[in-house]
Amino acid sequence: MIPWHSRLASLPHPLPPPPRLPNLPSFRPRATLLSRVFRVPSGRFHRQQRPYGSGAVRALDAAQAFDYESRASEELEQRARLKIAIVGFGNFGQFLARTFAAQGHAILAYSRSDHSAAAGSLGAAFFRDPHDLCEQHPDVVLLCTSILSAEAVLRSLPFQRLRRSTLFVDVLSVKEFPKNLLLHILPPDFDILCTHPMFGPESGKHGWAGLPFVYDMVRIGESEDRADRCRRFLDIFAREGCRMVEMSCAEHDENAAEIQFLTHTVGRILAKLDLKSAPINTKGYETLLKLVENTCSDSFDLYNGLFMYNKNSTELLERLELAFDSLKKELFGRLHDILRKQLFESPNGSTAPVAKDN
Ligand code: NAP
């Protein structure tokens, strides 16, 4: 069987150039793309090569080509657009929705709390009932709820109202847990893409360029349409300049324990010290203050999820404790050496114990 990544890589690219980043190398020149998708000879787009009889015919012909081209372009853009249902429209769901909407995708939002105002401001439809949401037949269902609530939320969705080929994507900050959950709970016809955008509303507030996006195509159906839809979803992040990293969910969790759980733990320990800014702040200290801000702006549920649902986190916490103890031992060891010297060395340099007056 051909691996998913090879299959996706070999597919022709279906998207038109994005309005905000028109020179991305992954997008084909428009005429070539249109002619391939709509199966018209490429010469149709090179008007200067065509034999024209008179000025009148030239004008008419140019208009037809223009109409055709603009209609084809519209159709193409329509095809490239995804209907994305975001399940869990909290902090991170809304953050992602802003970029999805800016790229022209249709957003449907569903959440436990009423986020209809936030959805409305993005031009997204907000649903209070999961049946109504699923009856809209989204192309993609994006699971964006807290790690702790993911199983209950997933089980509450009426899968029978969705199209059988629906693509399920999750963005949970741990990866083995949702992968097993989706494989276990979803009907076998649904596609599964596990992802982790390794940035958030704070670190990604000035754009996503260069930020890592991890993904694992866990189960994508054989048809070209399904592979194409999966790639169109991944393209949302590629277009924004994310560093796309294909990685297994297990490997992600091994790495993330250090990269993510450690960062959040240190940020939360520092927060407990209630650090204050001062006129003599050093660069290093400023970094610590920033770390507290970055990590504590996420919910405690998120942090708790990183611990509870990544088996590597417990070991990391133990290593952190050992490292702290070992550092303390080193410091106190040196202090004891100095004290011992003071206690046992005589003033004239001999090592004979000095008699102490009581
Ligand atoms: P979060 O606290 O992890 O999740 C908040 C979301 O979960 C809200 O949509 C909330 O719904 C929903 N939720 C919480 N408890 C629920 C329950 N018992 N029943 C139903 N829904 C419940 O914060 P977040 O930052 O928005 O993260 C969302 C997901 O994105 C998480 O899985 C997280 O790991 C992942 N993620 C976050 C970041 C980040 O930087 N924040 C980055 C990458 C990935 P209501 O708002 O409707 O109450």
Boltz pocket constraint, residues with backbone or C-beta under 6 A from the ligand:
constraints:
  - pocket:
      binder: B
      contacts: [[A, 87], [A, 88], [A, 89], [A, 90], [A, 91], [A, 92], [A, 93], [A, 111], [A, 112], [A, 113], [A, 114], [A, 143], [A, 144], [A, 145], [A, 146], [A, 147], [A, 149], [A, 153], [A, 171], [A, 172], [A, 173], [A, 174], [A, 196], [A, 197], [A, 198], [A, 199], [A, 200], [A, 201], [A, 298], [A, 299], [A, 300], [A, 301], [A, 302], [A, 305]]
      max_distance: 6.0
